[in-house]
Every structure is written in C-alpha cells, then in structure tokens.
Amino acid sequence: MQNLRTYGKPPFSVAAIHGGPGAGGEMAPMAKELAGDYGVLEPIQTAITLEGQVQELRQILETHAQPPVTLIGFSWGAWLSLIVATRYPVLIKKLVLAGCGPLEEKHVPLLQKTRLNRLDAGEKNEFEKILKALNNPAAKNKNLLLNRLGQLASKSDNYDALPDQTNEKDRIRPRGDIFQNVWEAAAKLRKSGKLLELAGQVQCPVVAIHGAYDPHPAEGVEKPLSAVLKNFRFVVLEKCGHTPWLERQAHEKFYQVLKTELT
C-alpha cells in the first residue's frame, strides 16, 4: 500500500496525520484545501505496530519534507504527532491537534457514554460487539468491522456533517489488524500515564482545536496538556463535532484558525 500522498508544490512544510489507527483518507479534503498555499504531505499509516508507525512517520518527514514541519494530527493522529514530536523534536515546528482523544484514562468513561447515548439500542449493541471483536485476535472480517465502526462513530461524533467529500480514489481500505495492534499499545500508554508523560516532553508550540460536540471530552485534552506544556493553546469550535473540516457550521472557522496557525 502506498504510504504517502502529496498536495501542492515543494517544499513540503505541513503534514496531515490521519486518525484510526487502521483507517484514514478523511484528511484528503483538508490537504487539498491547504495545497494552494502550502506543500502538504498526507502520510498513510501502514505499519502494524505503534513503534512502526512512529518510525514510518519519521522516515517520511526526513525523506520528503523540509523540516521543521507543522503536523496537523487528527484523533489518533494527534497522539502519534505528540509521540513523534517528543522523540524527534528537530523535525517538528508546531503541532495542531484536531479532535484529539483524552490523554488520561479517567476521561474515557464519559467518551464511551456520550457516544453510546447518541446511538439507538441496536446501534449501541453493534458498536460494543464490534469493539470487542476488533480486540480479539481470533475474530474474522476485521476490515469490514472497522469500516462499520467508522460508520457508527460518524453518526455519534458529528454535529452537522457536510456530505462526504472524499473522492473514491482517496479512500483507504480499513485495516483491522493495524487497529488491533496499534490501539492496544496506545491504550496501554494512556492507562499507564505514559502518554501524558510523553506529551509533557514536547518542546514546540501546541494548539488543540476541538469541537464542542465532540464526544471526546474537551477537558480530557485541555486540562492535561495545559498542566504539562508551556506553549499550549486550546480552541473550542461551537456546533462542531469530531471532524471540524467536515462540519457544515464550523469548517470555515476551523480553516480560519488553522491557516492562522500555519502562517
């Protein structure tokens, strides 16, 4: 599988780090929007371990970008961006975290409760069954399960979503094996407190842009990062869910904030 797409012209000073793990493609519309002003990389995470994804992103940035680079990390990609910025600070100029997941385990129950409360009874049951199956090494059809999980999460996570802007050629086939392996390691990092410890070592400026309707609790991002980072700013977008650039009532404000941070 191709692990990099590019937009605009060199030098590539911005990289859009997609969510998942094991999914992706949703950042293509954003990358295209920015490509008129910036050279943008869209790394596609193909490694099946967390460390593998860290090294894959490092290699892409060293080979194709003009460091230091601004990383726009979405959802899981926000965590990956924090880890890479900690490990390889010379490569990173700034982090923009969009729809970042909570960095402490204590905020996870609220995330789960909010998501499930936005689904009907049948969808709740299906959502929980899929999560269990994806974390079961013996489960089959994980790619299809991850795709369906994304559909359910889209319903629970979005406030007023625009029609799907992703071209068929931009879609990435979900990889259940990546989700299982990488998410297991990432969840352990959060539960142990190591994720926030790593985040606290980031040296570059960090800006988090978060939808007020995002089921990922804003306080699970703002409070922990405010406590450990010296150069941190938190921006809340009203009438906005998990994916700001795909929100009908918030995408213009999102791009306004984002482009200000990129200048």
Secondary structure, DSSP 8 states (H G I E B T S, - for coil): ---EEEESSSSEEEEEE--SSS---TTHHHHHHHTTTSEEEEE----SSHHHHHHHHHHHHHHHS-SSEEEEEETHHHHHHHHHHHH-GGGEEEEEEES---SSGGGHHHHHHHHHHTS-HHHHHHHHHHHHHHT-TT-S-HHHHHHHHHHHHHHHH-SSB------GGG-----HHHHHHHHHHHHHHHHHTHHHHHHTT--S-EEEEEETT-SS-THHHHHHHHHH-SSEEEEEETT--S-GGGBTTTHHHHHHHHHHHH-
